[in-house]
Structure formats: structure tokens, C-alpha cells
């Protein structure tokens, strides 16, 4: 196992982590906005 192989694997792992975080936060934001929308509908 060469050093280059390890860094390549590390880069892939970091990229996967970033993608996962973006998906997670966009999902949470979507839920939050959906709840705000429901609250605004129930207020009327």
C-alpha cells in the first residue's frame, strides 16, 4: 500500500462525508420549511 493510495482513499472519504452532510442539512432545512408552511396555514 503506497502513500498515494492512502491519500486517494482519504480524499474519497472526505468527499463522501461532505456530500452526506449537504444532503442531511438540506433534508433538515426542508423539514423546517415544511413545518413553517404548516404553521402559517393553521394560523389563518
C-alpha positions, -999 to +999 in steps of 0.1 A: +000+000+000+016+032-012+012+067+003-006+078-028-032+051-025-040+061+011-044+098+003-067+089-026-089+069-003-088+097+022-099+122-004-128+100-014-139+096+022-138+134+028-158+139-004-184+114+007-187+130+041-193+164+026-220+151+003-236+133+032-236+165+053-251+186+025-279+160+020-285+159+057-287+196+062-309+202+031-332+175+044-334+192+078-339+226+062-367+211+040-385+197+071-381+230+089-396+250+060-424+225+056-433+229+093-432+267+089-456+264+060-480+242+080-479+267+109-487+296+086-517+276+072-531+268+106-528+304+118-554+315+093 
